[in-house]
Amino acid sequence: MTSIFSKIVAGDIPSYKIAEDHRYYAFLDINPLSKGHTLVIPKQEVDYIYDLDDETLAGLHVFAKRVAKAISSVIDCKRIGIAVIGLEVPHAHIHLVPINGIHDIDFSKPKLNIEKEEMIMISQKIADYFA
């Protein structure tokens, strides 16, 4: 069965796209821990991140680094935290979360409810810095 992330990459489900190349895709998390919380995925549908071949895994992290630098150019934060949990969607992905302290990347916290217009604005600003 096709994952929700594969449907996003195919354009069947809309997303707040940050960046894309022929192998990877980055978009805002719709249930964010903080403004700018972004998911970075390989376009190849693989459930577990460590089942990716070495080249794809390395490329995913290099792509995520570029996305993180764009996020930090737009969102006021001390760091971009990174998390790989992999239980919620059967498609390898990295969470990039703007943080000011360790508790900002606690996934048991209530998620933010950000209006669509602000999500569009955030994604466009980050995408501009990525380019």
Secondary structure, 3 states (H helix, E strand, C coil): CCCHHHHHHHCCCCCCEEEECCCEEEEECCCCCCCCCEEEEECCCCCCHHHCCHHHHHHHHHHHHHHHHHHHHHCCCCEEEEECCCCCCCCCCEEEEEECCHHHHCCCCCCCCCCHHHHHHHHHHHHHHHC
